[in-house]
Amino acid sequence: MRELMTFFIELLISSSLFYLGFLIIKNHTTPTFKRFYLVAWLVFSVSFPLISIQSDQYPSVSINQIVIEASNRPQPNLVLKESQSSESSPDLSVNQNAAAVANDAKNEIDWIMILQTGYLIVAGFFMVRMIIGLFQIVMLKSDSKPVKENGLIIYQVNNPKFKGASFFGWIFIGESAQQEREIIISHEGIHAKLWHSLDILLSHIYCCLFWINPLSWVLKREIGLNTELEADLHILQSENRVIRPYTTLFSSRFCRCKANESF
């Protein structure tokens, strides 16, 4: 339990340091650089506490310390006197008291076990919800009509409220979103090309495992928003003049709210 508490304390400290650094660079760097920084935050905020715990479990001991401890260790006395042997007889009353204390300790509520179980239950809940979200994406793909367009396979969703989304190489577009069709395909195609779904998936797993850390949810939100900003930047830098004027409008209407969804 001590190692677990140490891990979460160091996780919070490392996450806080990364978050302070992110606040400094947030408005002065490109979305691509911020993406690498956020992924580094996700990876190293967990790696540092793990390395620290492993180093504490296996402390380094020099040869001089071993020699000094061996020389200071008392030598065993092999000669036993009758008086010593008589004094070493067990005291029944002391043993009975120790047994009673041990039984009382067993009967007490194990709060540590309760806390660990509660934490795992909440983490399991978030993990199951994430798996359900993945299953819904697979079902959305199976219920959609695939159409090949510009070398990409587009899955048309028969839902009037659905605009567009992507998951790795799967690009979804609503059949009712014909006016923004070209913009949506270009935007979601950039998400698929840059593997943004991997960043979002890792941030969801991170939140499931370390939900008790409030900065985990901040990291998840910033990764989702940064993927949209990076996709916008690639569209703005493209040579397609038809897409460029609608980029900001598309991002504000559809992508910002999508960053807070499951995927």
N, C-alpha and C positions, 0 to 999 in steps of 0.2 A: 504493500500500500504506500509506503514511503517513496518508493521509486516512481509509482504512478503519480503521486502528488508533485514530485519534483519535475516529472516530465511535463505536466500541464502548466506548472509555473514557468518553466523555461520556454514552453511553447507560447505562452502569453507574452513573455518578455521579448522573444525574437519576433513575434508578429507585430508587437508595438513598434519595435525599431524599424522593421520594414515599412510599416504604415507611415511613420514619420518621414522616412525617406521618400515614400510615394507622394506625400503631400508637397514635398519640396520640388520634385521633378514633374508633377502632374501637369502643370500649365506651361512647361518649358521644353518638353520633348515631344517626339512624334508618337503616334499610336503604336508603331512597330516596336520602338524602344520600350514603351510602357508595357507592351505585351510580354517581352522577355523579362522585364523586371517583376511583373505580377506572377509569372510562372516560377521565377527564382524565389519569390516570396513563398509560394506554395510548397516548393520542394525543400528549401533550406530551413524554413521555420519548423519543419518536422525532423530534418536530418540533424540539426545541431543538438536538440534535446536527446535524441537517441545516441549520438556519439558521446555526449556527456555522461549518460547513464552507464554505458558500456565501459567507459574509462573509470568510473567510480567502482564498478564491480570487480575490475581487475587492476588494482593500483600497482604502480611500478615500485619495486623494492630493490635497492642497491645491494651489492655484495657486502659492503661494509656494514650495513644495517643487520644483515643476517649473521655476520661474524660477531658483532657486538651483542646481539640478542642471545646468541648461543653461549657466549662466554659468561653473560650475566645470569643465565638460567641456573637455578639451584640444582645441585646434584642429588639424586635420590638416596635416602638413607635406608640401607638394606637391613640394619639391625633394629629389631623391634623388641621393645621391653614389655614385660608383663603388664606394667601399669598402663602403657599406651594401648595395648590390645584390649584391656578391660574397659578403658574409657571410650573406645570406638564402638561399643555396642549400641545398636539403634534405640532411639527413644520413641516408644510407641505413641506417646501423646503428641509429639511433634509431627509425626507422619500422619496421624489422624486429622490434625488441624490442616495440614497441607492438602490432604485429600478433600476435606470439606470446602476449602477455598477454591480448588479446581472444579468441583461440582457446581458451586455458585457461579463461577465464570462461564461454564457451559450453559447454564440456565438463563444468563443474561442475553438481551437482544443484541445480535451481531449487527451493529449499525454500519460497519464497513461493508459487510456483504450486501446489506440493503441498498446502500449508495451505489455500489458497483452494479448490482442487478438493475436498479433504476436507470443508470446511465446507459447500460446495454439495451434496455427496452426502448428508450428514446432513440438511440442510434439505429436500432433495428427498424423502428417506425419510419425514420427518414430514408433508410436504405430500401425498405419495401416500397415506399412512395416513389423513389427514383426508378426502381425496377418496373413499377406499373407505368410510369411515364415512358420508359423505353418500349414497353410492350404496346402502348398506345401509338407510338410512332410506327412500329412495325405493322400494326393493324391499319393505320392511315395509309401506308404504302400499299398494302394488299387491297384496300378498298378504292384506291385511286386509279385513274386511267393513265397509263404511260404514253407519252408522246415525245418523239425525238425531234429536237429543234436545235439547230446550230451546233451539232455534235454532242448535245447534252440530252439526257433523258429527263423529261419534265413530267412530274406526276400531278395531274389535274384533280383537284379536290372539289367535289360537288357539295359545297357549303357556302351559302351566300355571305356569311360573316368572315370567312377565311380569306386572307390576302396572300400571304406567302411565308415560307419558312424553309429551312434546310437542316439536314442532319448528315454530316460527312458528305458523301457523294449524292445523297438523295435531295432533290430540289422539288418542293411542293409549291403549287400556285392555285389559287381559287379560280374556278371557272367564271366567276362574276368580276374578277379583277382584270378585265381586258384593257382598260385604259392605261393602267400602270404595268401591263404585262412585261414590256421590254425592260423597264426599270427593275422590276422585281426579279426577273431572271438574271439580269446583270449583277444585282446586289447579292442575291443568294448564291450565284455562281462564284463570286469572290469568296464568300464564306466557305464554300466547298473546296475551292482551290487552296486556300490558306489553312485548312484544317482547323477552323475555329471551334468546331464541335468538340474537338479533343480538349481544348482549354476549358470549355464549359462543363464537359463531363468530369474532368479532374476536379474542378471547383465544387461540383455537386458531391462527389465522393469525399472531398475534404470536409465539407460541411456536415455530411452524415457522420463521419468519424469524430469530428471535433466540434460538435454543435454547441458545446458549452462555452466555447471561446467566441465572444461577440465579434471579434475581428474576422472570423471565418466567413461570416455573412457579408461583411464589408468587402472582403476579397472576392467573393462570388459575384457581388453586384458590380464591382469595378471591372472584373474580367468580362462580364456580359456587355457592359456599356462600351468597353474599349474595343471589343470585336466589331461592334456596329460602327464606331468611329473609324476604325481601320478600313472597313469595307467602303465607307463613304469617301475616305481619302483616295482609295484606288479608283473609284468612279470619277471623282473630280479630276484626277490626273490622266484619265483616259482621253482619247481623241474623239470620242463620240459626243458631238455637240447636242444631240437630241436628248441624251440622258442627263447631261450636266445640269441644266436648269432645274430639274425635278429632284435632285438628290436630297437636298435639305428637307423638302416637303415630304418626301417618302420616308426619310429617317424619323422625322418628328411624328408622323401619323402611325407608322406601323412598327418600326424597328425598336423604338425606345420601350414601348410596352412589351414587346416580345422578349426583351432582355431579361425581364423579371419572371418569365414563364419557366416551365420545366426545362425545355431545351429550345 
